[in-house]
Amino acid sequence: MHISQTLLRSAIASAVLACLATPAPAHHGFGLFQMDQEGEWSGTITRMNLVNPHSYMELDAIGEDGEIVPMRCEMRAAALLRRAGWDTDIFVVGAHVEIFGRPHRDDPTACYIETVTIDDTIEVSRNDQFATDSVVDLSNRPLRLADGQLNLSGDWAVEQLVLTIGPEGGSGSMIPKSLIEEFASGELTNADIRAMQPPRPSVVYTEAGQAAADAFDGRSPEDNPWFACKPTSIIRDWTADWPINRFVQRVTAGGENVIDITYGLYNFERRIHVGMDQHPDSLEPSYAGHSIGRWEGDTLVVDTIGFAAGVLSPPTRSSEQLHIVERFTLDTETMALKREYSAIDPVYLAEPYASYDVMYLSDVPFEAQPCQDMTPEFQQD
């Protein structure tokens, strides 16, 4: 069996799901499994499905009576695993696996993987994060384009967080990779780290917004687009599950300056019309809406309307009156791309939904991620 040497020698810690600027609902998979119960299974890998919103390992397990039982066990999203440096070469069809995880509430042929041991040679936790040897080469990257605009083109991603135990002890803290040494030495505390993270937006609902949130079923793809392989919103999908988002600044054949953005989780595309004075009078509502941008010095201000009714961030719904303003600024010393955002929706929100997030040029290249919800309860045609 081929195992990546980089993966074997560079496991540095266990990562946790990044608690980023947008509220993150529990993945519907957790609701289907008995997370307070433990289970163990052994068998042979028959297929590895690295897809969003959840990855799945398929295996022929050995039942209590010694008979073969086909199973499908859930793992984290492919986008998140790839950002955490996972090398898929370890999941070789035919390899023997020992699984520790959580049983399904109703289906004895399903489980949620906590750790898996492959061919008795490597143990992988679902949260393991692996270091990579790649670095971002900025030597040939122009700071500005020919028209003087800051160069925002490239692949951008949030900084990964790792789970580590510092001088304070405790069960572990989510620490940005760049701050691990300072935390380990005691220069930074848990409180310091928390204060440095983007705050979660406060959500103040209208009466209709509260009723919609109370009725929201985060486990159902009918309510939650996340699990129907559809984008949620231009705010939530920016950072959720550590996607890599691609920016392309260009001039169209018609001479218009645009910025095309591909959101890395579900590969949906969005265009910012730079320099357009106003939105068209008639817009077909869509997931991405209609975005116009203008430069205020070195800040790109983007105004977006024309959204289809949907979900801003579960359980918060959004209407066709949703209006989002984003401000992108680039720290040219650290190459940190900060996005401040504010969302107004008079139907569901009594106050603006606002915060910020920060991305960096990714050391992992953009890659289109397949999406297929393979949870048995939510199989799609």
Rosetta blueprint (number, residue, H / E / L):
1 M L
2 H L
3 I L
4 S L
5 Q H
6 T H
7 L H
8 L H
9 R H
10 S L
11 A E
12 I E
13 A E
14 S E
15 A L
16 V L
17 L L
18 A L
19 C L
20 L L
21 A L
22 T L
23 P L
24 A L
25 P L
26 A L
27 H L
28 H H
29 G H
30 F H
31 G H
32 L H
33 F E
34 Q L
35 M L
36 D L
37 Q L
38 E L
39 G E
40 E E
41 W E
42 S E
43 G E
44 T E
45 I E
46 T E
47 R E
48 M E
49 N E
50 L L
51 V L
52 N E
53 P L
54 H L
55 S E
56 Y E
57 M E
58 E E
59 L E
60 D E
61 A E
62 I E
63 G L
64 E L
65 D L
66 G L
67 E L
68 I E
69 V E
70 P E
71 M E
72 R E
73 C E
74 E E
75 M E
76 R L
77 A L
78 A H
79 A H
80 L H
81 L H
82 R H
83 R H
84 A L
85 G L
86 W L
87 D L
88 T H
89 D H
90 I H
91 F L
92 V L
93 V L
94 G L
95 A L
96 H E
97 V E
98 E E
99 I E
100 F E
101 G E
102 R E
103 P E
104 H E
105 R L
106 D L
107 D L
108 P L
109 T L
110 A E
111 C E
112 Y E
113 I E
114 E E
115 T E
116 V E
117 T E
118 I E
119 D L
120 D L
121 T L
122 I E
123 E E
124 V E
125 S E
126 R L
127 N L
128 D E
129 Q E
130 F E
131 A L
132 T L
133 D L
134 S L
135 V L
136 V L
137 D L
138 L L
139 S L
140 N L
141 R L
142 P L
143 L L
144 R E
145 L L
146 A L
147 D L
148 G L
149 Q L
150 L E
151 N L
152 L L
153 S L
154 G E
155 D E
156 W E
157 A E
158 V L
159 E L
160 Q L
161 L E
162 V E
163 L E
164 T E
165 I E
166 G E
167 P L
168 E L
169 G E
170 G E
171 S E
172 G E
173 S E
174 M E
175 I E
176 P E
177 K H
178 S H
179 L H
180 I H
181 E H
182 E H
183 F H
184 A H
185 S H
186 G L
187 E L
188 L L
189 T L
190 N H
191 A H
192 D H
193 I H
194 R H
195 A H
196 M H
197 Q L
198 P L
199 P L
200 R L
201 P L
202 S L
203 V L
204 V L
205 Y E
206 T L
207 E H
208 A H
209 G H
210 Q H
211 A H
212 A H
213 A H
214 D H
215 A H
216 F L
217 D L
218 G L
219 R L
220 S L
221 P L
222 E L
223 D L
224 N L
225 P H
226 W H
227 F H
228 A H
229 C L
230 K L
231 P L
232 T L
233 S L
234 I L
235 I L
236 R H
237 D H
238 W H
239 T L
240 A L
241 D L
242 W L
243 P L
244 I E
245 N E
246 R E
247 F E
248 V E
249 Q E
250 R E
251 V E
252 T L
253 A L
254 G L
255 G L
256 E L
257 N E
258 V E
259 I E
260 D E
261 I E
262 T E
263 Y L
264 G L
265 L L
266 Y L
267 N L
268 F L
269 E E
270 R E
271 R E
272 I E
273 H E
274 V E
275 G L
276 M L
277 D L
278 Q L
279 H L
280 P L
281 D L
282 S L
283 L L
284 E L
285 P L
286 S E
287 Y L
288 A L
289 G L
290 H E
291 S E
292 I E
293 G E
294 R E
295 W E
296 E E
297 G L
298 D L
299 T E
300 L E
301 V E
302 V E
303 D E
304 T E
305 I E
306 G L
307 F E
308 A L
309 A L
310 G E
311 V E
312 L E
313 S E
314 P L
315 P L
316 T E
317 R E
318 S E
319 S L
320 E L
321 Q L
322 L L
323 H E
324 I E
325 V E
326 E E
327 R E
328 F E
329 T E
330 L E
331 D E
332 T L
333 E L
334 T L
335 M L
336 A E
337 L E
338 K E
339 R E
340 E E
341 Y E
342 S E
343 A E
344 I E
345 D L
346 P L
347 V L
348 Y L
349 L E
350 A L
351 E L
352 P L
353 Y E
354 A E
355 S E
356 Y E
357 D E
358 V E
359 M E
360 Y E
361 L E
362 S L
363 D L
364 V L
365 P L
366 F L
367 E L
368 A L
369 Q L
370 P L
371 C E
372 Q L
373 D L
374 M L
375 T L
376 P H
377 E H
378 F H
379 Q L
380 Q L
381 D L
